[in-house]
C-alpha cells in the first residue's frame, strides 16, 4: 500500500476532486432540468383537468419508456436506470396531475419556485 503523501496519491486526490466537481455540476444541472420538467408537466396537468382527461395516459407512458430505453442504449447507460427514471418522473407527474384535477384545475403551489 502506498503512503498517503506521495506524488501518486496527490495526483489521485486532484483527479478525484476534479471529478467530484464535475459530478456536482452535473447534479445541479439534473435538478434544474427536473424542475423545468415538472413545471411543464404541471401545465399539462392543468390542461388535462380543464379538458376532463385522466391523470394517466398509458399510451404516452409506453411511448415514453421505449424512447427512454433507446436514449439509454445510445448513451451506453443501463436501460434499468432509464426505467427507474421513467418510473420516478411519471409517477410524480401523475400525482401532481391528480392534485390539479382534485383542485378543479388549479395547480396551486406544486413547486416552491414554479
C-alpha angles and dihedrals in degrees: 000000000000121000116256090238105063132110089250094055091044089053091048091050091051092050092048091049091050092048092048089052089053090048091051091051092049091049090052091050092048092051092049091048091049090052090053091046092053091047088056093046090050089057088050088051091054091051091047091050092049091049094044094243124154117256091241126064107188094186091054090046092054091048089048096052092048090050092047092048089053092049091048092049091049091048093050091246125142105260090224088068089055089050092050089049091050091048092052099045097040094048091047092047091050091051090051092047090052091051090051091049091047089052092054095255097315111129091198114186102325091156124029092227099035 
